[in-house]
Amino acid sequence: MEMVAASKMRKAQERHAARPGLTPSWCAASPPTFPTRTPEYKHPFLVANDAAKTVGFVGRDHRQGPVRRAEHETSCGAVTAKLKEQEGQGLGAEAVAIGNKGLGFLNRIGVKVVSHATHLGDRPQLERLIGPVKVLLDAYAAGKLKAV
């Protein structure tokens, strides 16, 4: 049984290492500082929305398991700290929840959830994630969000 547990743990760690984007990803849609090639055209995601008083978050779920449980606790602490920082600056928050636990967490801490995707399984398909996340990106493009 010990060998089976070690094998499962190794596979979980390999899956974890192979998944991109496991670092905190706030401000993904905020304007970068690089110059544009055509100054007459500005993509909506490259325009700063300084007048907006709301920030968008994407809260994602973590499956159970020894590696993912620790990941979830770290992620929740980082999100809570970031939300407190935004509150201190007088900014509101809207979120998209990815997964049941992410949805429950965001509801418990009182963040306005504008969209969510649940029942995704172990290997979520990109097509099921685009719609909910696009809600925040459209709000940013419309000038309603300061950053995503």
N, C-alpha and C positions, 0 to 999 in steps of 0.2 A: 504494500500500500504506500510505503514511503517513496518508492521509485515512481509509482504512478503519480503521486502528488508532485514530486520534483519535476516530472515530465510536463505535467499540466502547467506548473508555474513557469517553466522555461518557455513553453509555447505562448503563454500569456504575455511574458516579457518581450518576446520576439514580435508579437502582434503590436504591442504598445510602441516599440521602437520603430516599427515600420509605418505607423500612422502619422501623417503630417498634421501640423496645426495644433499641437497639444499645448502650446504656450498660450498665455493670455493674449487675446486678440482684440482688445478694445482699440478704438481709433483706426480701424481698418479702412474706413471710408473718409477719414478726415484728410484735408488737402496736404499732399506731400510738398516738400520744399524744392523739388527739382524744377528747372525751367522747362517751359513748353516749347515745342518746335515751331508751332504756328501760333503766334501771339493773338491773332484775330479770332481764333476758336478756343473756347474753354469748355472742356467736358464738365458736365454737372457735378461729377465727383471731385473735381479739382478746384471748385469754387468754395471759398470759405463762407460758412453760414454763421457769422458772428452774432447776428441778431437773434438767433434761435436760443431758447432757454431750456431745451430738452436734449438729452443724450440717449442714443439707442444702444442697447446691449443685445448680444446673442448669448443666451444661457443654454449650455448643452449638458446633456445627461451623461452619466458614466455608469456602465454596467457593473454588477457586483464582481468581486474577485479581489485577491489581496493587493494587486497592483492598482486596480481601478478604484478601489475604496479610498486609498490614500490620495489618489489623484483627485477624487471628488471632494474630499475634505479641503485640500489645498485650493481647488478651484472656487469652492464656496467662500472660503476666507478671503480670497483675492477679489471676488465679485463684491462681497460685503464691504471690504475696505474701499474699493473704487467707488461704490455707491455713496458711502459716507463722504468721500472726498468731493464728489460731484455736488452733494447736498450742501457741503460747506461753501461751495462756490455759488450757491443759489440756483443750481440747475436741477431740473426734473429728470426722470428716467422712464423710458419705455423699453420693453424687451420682447424678444422672440424666444420662446422656449422650445428646445429640441429635446424630446424625451419626456416621459412621465415624471421622473424625479426632478428634472430641471424645471418643469412646470410647477410642481408642488413647492419647490424651494422658492421660486420667484413669487408665487402667490403668498407664501408664508411671510416673506419679508416685506410684502406690500408694494411690489413693483407692478406697474401697469403692464400686463401682457397683451400685446396687440395682435399676436399670431403665435401659433404653436404647431409642432409636428410630433405626433406620438406613435407608438407601436411600430417602430422602425426596425427592430431586430438587431442582430449583431453586426450586420454589414448594411448600413443604410444606403439607399440609392440616391444619387444626386438629384434626380427628378423630384423626389419627395421633399427635398430641403430647399429647393430654389424658390418655391412659392412663398413660404413663410418669411424667408430672409429678404425677399424682394420687397416686402411691405416696408421694412426699414429703409432699404435703399431708395425706394420711391419717395418716402417721406424726406430723406436727406436731399434728394434731387429737387424736391419741391420747396426746400428751404425751411422745413419744419424742425429738423434736427441739427444740432451743432456738430455732432460726430456720431459714428457708428463703431 
